[in-house]
Amino acid sequence: MSRNRKILLLGVDGLIPELVERFCAEGVLPNIQRLRDEGGSTRLLPYLSTWGDTNFVSFLTGQAPGTSWVGQRQPPSGTAHLLELMRDADQRAALVHFPESLVPADERDLCFAPFWSGSGPAPMELAPACLHSTDLDRWTSTPSSEALGWPPTGTLAHHQKHNRFAIERKDDGFVALIPAHRDEPVPVTLRLDGGRLRLQLARAEASLSVGEWSDWLPLADEHALEGKPAAVRFKLLDLDVANGKIDLLQSQITAPEGSSGRPGLARRLIERHGPFISKWAVSADPDTRYFETSFEEGRYQLEWLVDSALTLLGDEGFSLFATVFRLNDETHHTCLAQCDPESKFYTASDHARYLEVIRHSYRILDAAVGRALAGCDEDTTLVLASDHGDVPNSHLCDIHRRLAAFDLCTINGEGKPDVATSQAFLKDERGGLEIFINRDLVPSGEIDRVQTRILKALTTWYVDTPDGERNVVALALKRQDASPLGYWGERMGDVLFAYAPGFVWGTNQRGDTVAELVTPGANHGPQVPTASTGFASNHGIAFFHGAAIRSGVELPFDTARGIQRMDSAGATFARLLGLSTDSLEGKVLEGMLESARCDRG
């Protein structure tokens, strides 16, 4: 095998196999079609829970959750997973905008701008992406009676943003204030100049007409946030000169170098490819004003990621580059329920409008695949892969209230579990489908009895719907029976379960245990990995193209002939890089590989 063998993993949060097939058939994804025609492809079944942290960790370690999944923001160590095998073989990995639940342990590796799932803003974010307006009444905010996601306190399933700020009128113009997280707000002076808007930020200036983006403007001298070099850019969204009304988009401001572990290398990437953004200002939701800017900022981010991948693999001596792009998943959350005919929120008249938003995000991805294909050399294997798909939501479920109904959990005045006085509870960092028994309250001899009581609470949970009675939980089992799901070891919960299709973590103002949703949305994490409709599914998908990959191979995916899991990818990466797979649980995707080229020394 060539000692220069490299892998470029373009991970995608929530790519749906059925929609890839639909859009390829339409002819709008020529580069992904090329991956299918010239390389190998397969569906992948996610692990519980069906979300990015669990499955991308499994994907890149080559190990099942029982071995490699510690918890959100808690990387595995000492399991001889793929990154550790690479370290021992003197091969370097670059994880760029990848879940922080897998961080390289080798200081020679690069961990750049990992996803931030903790409370408050990410340390690298100096100021959030914002919309500044002289007329905030343009955005009418309807308070939501529901909170979805895990933990069920946010709006993950709807990808709502709360980032609008007033532009203040001054004697000689206007001022917008950039809301820095840990510093004083940064003023931006705005002046009308005919049909254009002139911006001044410290010593930098820009003049914009409606629809134009500024260049990246440096934050320097007295306006440097936290004393860190950074830059910002703007887009003029609307300008009504007669009435002095302005809508202005401001990009996210980041300084990721310091937390990368390789600040010199991180600075070189930024100098070469421009500032990095991890978030866009407006949700990819067609019911939101200026939603089209999410595609523009998403395209900028994705091109940055691909260009940086080619730099790191081609010029900086890395053997593996891995990233995750999230725009596609966001369009599923905001649009899938309105265009899937099996959704309660589907209407034929809205189908095309919402589907086009999803299609647009796939076309942006396809263009980036073409960019990567054009830049990869003959020693590089390009992998396009998702951690899961999505299916529409129908009901929210409050698992702690269900446990409380069986005297297993105590709910406090805020509707949250009181862990100290509860026999059973869930941990935020473990993904919301593992129930833990409180061993401070339950003697060891009573563990099995409490497990059985938990199973009774889950397996007898039903709800009446217009189509008849439905079970809320699709599967539930005790930890000692969970190895077929890929779970074992001391970290796992005492009972594992998954919701039936359409059911999602959540709470509402009424305090229901289970309730029909009033707002549309789609989800993946809480539902059984096999959840599907005739339009979409929770399945992941992977395409391999390039060095040592057979042409035109699609591996079968069914219960009779085999189901590929997420850890199969990591094992296949190890084979491509010439590493042992003895410590990996994943099954190498042998059918995709040109064995002679893989085995060649």
N, C-alpha and C positions, 0 to 999 in steps of 0.2 A: 504494500500500500504506500501511496505517496505520503511522505512525512509532512506535506503541506496541506493535507486534507482539512477542509474547513466547513462549518455549518452556519448558515444564516437562517435563524428561526424568526419568521414574521408571525408572531402570535396575534390572534384576533379574539377579543372578548366577544363571545356569543355569535359566531358565524353559524348560520342555519343550513344544514345540508340541502334541504328541500328548496330553499331559495337560491342557493348556488346553482342547483340544477335548473331551476326555472329561468334564472337570468342568463345562464350559459345557453340555454335553448333559444332565448330571445336574441342571442348574438351580441349582448352588451358587455360581456366579460371576456374579451379575446385573449387576454394574458392568462387568466385563470383557466380558460379552455386549453391554452397551450400547456399549462402544467398537467392537465388531465391527459392530453394526447401524448405528450413526450415523457411523462414521468409516471409515478405511482400514486394511487390515492386510496383512501379508506375512511369509513366512518369510525368514530371512537366513542365508546360508552363512558360517560363521566362516572366518577365515584360520588358518594355522598360526602358532603352536600354538593349539589351541582352548581358550584360557583368557582370563580377563578383561583382563589388562593389554594384550595384543596387540590384542584385538578392541574393547574400549571406547576405546582410543586411536584406532583406525581409525574407529570409530563417530562419535566426536566431532570428529576432525580433518577427516573427509571425504577422507582419503588412505589409500592402501594401505600395508602395513608397509614396503615398500621405500622409501617417502618419509618416513613419520612414526614408524616404530617404531625407537627407539634402543636400548631395553632397560629392564628393570625399574628404577624410580627414576631414569630418565634421560629427561626430557621432550624432545620435539622442539623445534627452534627454527629460524627462518629459512626454513621451507618454505611460507609463506603458507597455513597451515592455517586451519581455521575460527576458532579463538580469536584468531589474529593478524589475520584479516580483520575480526573484530568490534572488536578494539582500534583498527584504523585507521578504522573507521566510528564510533568513540566509543560503542560498545555494550559493556556490562559482562556478564561471566559469573561465576556462582557455582558452583564445584565443591565440593560438600559430601559428605563420605564417598565420595570417588571415588578410583580408583587413582592413586597418586602418580606413575605414569609419564606423567601429563599434568597439569601444573601451570600455571595461567595466568601469563604473563610480565608482564602489566600490573598495577601495584600498585593500580589501582582495582578490580581483580577480587577475588574472595574464594576462597581455598582453605582450607576448614575441615575438620579431622579427616580427612586423606587416609588411605587404607589404608597400614598399615605392614608392609613386607615385609623390613625389615632384621633383623639379629640383635638379640636383646633386646627389651624392651618399647618401644612407641612413646613418643616424648618427651612426648606429651600425657597418657599414662596414668600417674597417680600411684600407683595400686594396682589389681591385677587383680580381676575378679569372682571371688568365692570361695564355697565351701561350708565352713561351720564346724560341727564336730560333736563331741559328747562320746564318740562311738563310731565311730571311723574304720573299724572292722572291718565296718561296714555295706557298705562298698565294697571288694569283693575285686578286686584288680588282677591280671590275668593278663598276664605279660610277652609282648609280641608278638615273633614271630620274623621279622616282615616290616616294612620301612619303605617307604612309598609316597609318591609326589609328586615334585616337582622343586624343588630338588635332592633326590635320593632318600634323604633322611636323616630325614624326619619322618613324620607320620601324617595328612597332608592328606586322603587319600582316606577316612579314617575319622572325622575331626573329633573326635579324642579330646582331653580336657582333663585337666590334672594340677593341680588348684587346690583341694585339700581340706586343711583345717587343723584342728588339735585345739582344742577348747574346754577350758580348764583349770579345775578345781574350786578355789575359794578358800573360806576359812572362812565367809564370809557370802554366798557365791554362786558365780558363774562369771565367767571373763574370756575373751573372744575377742580376738585380736590381728589387726588389719588389716595385711597384709604390704606396707608401702610399698616401692616400688622403690628410691628414692634418699633415704630418710629413715628415722627410727626407726619401728618398728611402733606403730600407734595402738590403745590399749586400749579395749575396749567392755565395760562392766560389765553382767552379766546376773543378774537375780534372779527367782526364782519368785514369782508373785503369784497364788495360787489356781490357776486353770487358764490363766493368762496368763503371759507373759514380759515383764519390764520391762527395757528397755535404757537405758543412760546413756552418752552420748558427749560429753565435755567438758560444755558447758552444755545440751546437747540431750537430750531424753528421748522414749521411745516405749513404748507398752504394746501387745503383740500377742497375739492368739490364733492357733491353728494356721490357716494359710491366709491370714493377713492380711499386707499390705504396710504398712510405715511410710511416713510422709511423707519427703521429702528432708531429711536432717539436716545442718546445716552443720558443716564442719570449720573451727573458728575458734581464735583465740588460740594457745595452746601446742600444739594438735593440728593446726594448719594444715600440710599437707604442702608442703614446699619453699616455704613462705610464700605459697602460691597459694590464692585463694578456690576452694572446691570443696564438694561435698556428696555424701552417700551415703544409700542407703536399704536396708532389710532386709525379708526375708520369713521368717516363722516357718514352717518346713516340717514340723516334728514336735516334740512336747513330751510326754514321759513323766514326769509329776511324781513318781510313786511311785518311779521308779528314777533320777530326775535325768538323763534323757537328752534332749539338745537337738540338733536340726538347724536351722541358720540360714543363709539365703542372704544374701550381701552383694553389692551391685551393684559394677560397675566404677566407679572414681573417676577423673575426667578433668579436665584444665585445658587445653582446646584453644585458648583465646584467643591466647596468646602466639605460637603458630606459624601463626596464620591469615593474617598480613600485614595484617589489618584488626581489631585487638583491640577497638576500640570497638564495631564492628558485631557482632563475635562475642559480646561481653558482652551486647549488646541482645537477641540471639537467645536466649541462655541465660536472661536475666531474664524474657523474655516466654514462653518455651516450656519452661523447666526445664533441668536438666543434661543433657548429651548422653552416651550410651553407645555405644561402637562394638562391644562384645562382650557376650554373655550368659554367665551362670555355668555353665549345664548344656547339653550337646549335645542337639540335637533328635533323640534316638535312643531309641526306645521300650524298649530294653533297659537304659537308664540310669535310676537312681532320680531322681525329680523332673524328668524331661525336659519335663514340661508347662510348667515355668517358662521354657523357651526361647521358647515362644509368647508368654508374657506380656511378657517383656523385648523380644522381637522386635517385638511390636505397639507397645510404648512407643517404640522407636527409629523405627519406620516412621511413626507419627503425628507424631513430632517432625520428621522429615524433610519430610513433606508440609506441615505447618504452617509450617515455616521457608521452604519454597519459596514458599508463598503470601505470606508476609511480604516476602521479598526481591524477588519479582516485582511485588507490588502496592504496597509502601510504600517500597522502597529503590532503585528505579530500575534494576533488573537486567533484562536482555533474555533471559538464558538461565540456567536452573537445571538442574544435572545431579547425580544421585546414583546409588549402587548399593546395593541391599538384598540381603543374602546368606542369609537364612533358608531360602529355597526350595532353593538349591543344597545347603545343609547336609542338608536332608531327603532329597535325592537321594543324596548320598554315604552316608547312614546307612541308607536304606530301599529304594532302587530295586532293588538286587540281589535282595532278598527278595520283591519283588512283580512283577518282570518275568518272565513265563513262560519266556523264552529264557535266563535266568540259571542258572548251575550251582547257585546257592544258593536257587533258588525252591522253595517247597513250597506247595501249594494251601491248607493249613491256616493258613499265616502271611500269605497274600496280603492279606487284608482289613485286618489289624492294621497292617501296614507302609504300605499304601496310604492308610489314614486319616490317618497322620502327615503324609504328603505333601499330602493334600487339605486338612488343617487349615492348613498354611502358605500354600496358595493362597487359602484363604478369608480369611486375615489380609491378604494382598495385595489381594484384591478389595475388602475394606472400606476400605483406604487409597485405592484408585482412586476409590471413591465419595466419600471425603472430598475428594480433589483435584477431582473433577468439580464438587462443590458449591461449591468456592472459586474456581475459575477464572473469569475474566471473558471477555468476548466477543473480546478481542484475544489470548487465550492458546491455544496449541496444546499439548494434553496428549499426551505420547508415553510409552507403556509398552513397554519393549523389553528383550530379553535378549541376552547376548553369545554364548551357546551353550546346548546342552542337556546331556544325560548319557546314557550307556549303561553297562550292568553290566561290571565287570571279570571277567577269567578268569585272566590270567597276569601276572606281574611280569617285567620285562626290565631287565637291567643292560647298558646300551649300552656303557659303557667296557670291561666284560669281553668283550663281543663284539668290540670293536675290538682288544683285547689278543690275542684268539685269532688275529688276522691280523697280528700284530706291528706294529700301528699305535699302540698305547697301552701305557704302563707302569703297572701297578697297584702301589701301595705296600702296606705292611703293614696299613694300615687299610681296604684294599679300595677306595681312592680313586685317581683318576688322578694320576700325577706329571706335571704339565704340562710341566715343564722338559725331561723326557726322552721325551716322547711326540710322535709325528708328528701325531697327531690327537686332538682333545679337544672337549668341549662347554663352553660358558660358562653359568654359573648364571643370569645376568641376561637371557639371550636366549631362554629358554623351553624348552630341552631338546630341540629338534628340528633344530638346526643344528650341523653338525660343522665345526670349524675346523682348518685345517692349520697346524702350527707352522712358521712361516717362518724361525725361528732354526735349525731343523734341516733343513728341506727346501728345497733350491735351487729357484729359480723355474722352471727347466727340468724339474723333477720334479713340479710341482704336479699336472698332468693325470694322471700315472701314479698318484699317491697318491689322487686323487679316484676313479679307476677302481677302485683297491684297496678303498676305502671302499664303493663301490657293490657290489662283489662280496660284502663282508661283510654288507651289508644285504639284498641281494636273494636270497642263498642261505640266509637265516636261517629255519629251519622248526622246528616242534615237533610231536610226535605227541600226539594227543588221542584220547579214546574215539570221536570222530566221524571220525577220520582225520587225515592230515597237514594242518597249517595254516601259512600264511606269517605270520611275526611282523610284517613291515613291509609296509604297503599301497602305499607309493610312495616313491621315492628318485630324486633327480636332482642334477646338478651345478649350481653357482650360475649358470653361464652359460646354463642352460636353465630357470631358475626364474621368469622374468618372468610366465608364465601363472598362477603362484601368488601374484602380487602382490609379489614380492621382487626387489630390485635394489639397487645401491649398494655402498659400501665396507664398511658395517657387517655385512652378512649373512655367513653361514657359507659354506664352500666346498662343502658338500653339505647339502641339505635332505631331510628324510624325515618320514614319519608312520607310526605303528604301525597295524596292522590293528585292527578293532573288538575290544574286550575286553582288549587288551594295554596295560599301564601301566608308567610308570617305577617302578623299585623295586630293593631289595636284600633279601636274607635272610641268616640266620645261616650257612647252608651255603655261601654264596658262589656260588649258581647264576647262570648267565648268563640263563636263562629258566626259569621254574618256575610250576606251577599254584598259584594262590593258595589259602590255607587259611582266610582270613577274608573275609567278604562286603564288597563295596563297589562304588561306581560312579565313573566318571571321564569326563573329556572332553579335557583338555589334550593328551595324547600321541597320541590316536587321530585317524585321518583325519576331517576335518570332516563327511564324508557318512555316518559310522557311524550305523547305525540297527538297531533290532529292530522287531518288530511292535507294540511297546508304547511305545517312546521313540526319540529320535534326538539327535544332536549339533547339530541345526539351532537357530539363534536365531529369534526372532520379534519383530515390532514392530507396534504399534497406534498410529495417529495419529488424534486427535480434536480438533475445535474449529475455530479460525480457519483458513479457506482450505482445509479438508479436505473432500473429497467424501464423501458418505454411502454406506455399504454396499458399499464397494469392497474386494475381496480380490485382490491381484495374483497372477498365476500364478507358480508356482515349479517349473520343470522344465527339463531340459536342452534340450528342443526349443524352448521359448518364452521362456526367460530365467531366470537365477538371480541374485537380488539379493544383493550382498555387504554387509558391514558399513559400508563407506565411503559407501554410497548414503544412509545416514541423514544423515551430515554434510553432504553436498551438498544434500539436501532441506532441512535446517535453514538453510543459506545462502540458498536460494531464498526460504524463508519470511521470513527477516530482511532480504531485499532486498539481499543481497550477491552479488558476482560469484562464479561457480563455475569460472572459468578455471583456477585453480591447484589444483583438487580433482580427484582421480581418480574419485571416486564418481559414479555415474549418478543424477541426480535421479529420484525416484519420481514421475514425471509423472502416472501414472495415478491417484494419490491426490489430486492438487491441483486445486482450482478455479482454473484458469489466470487467469481474469479478475480474481479477487480477489488472486492473487499478483502479477500484473503491474500492478495499479492503482497509480498514483503518488500 
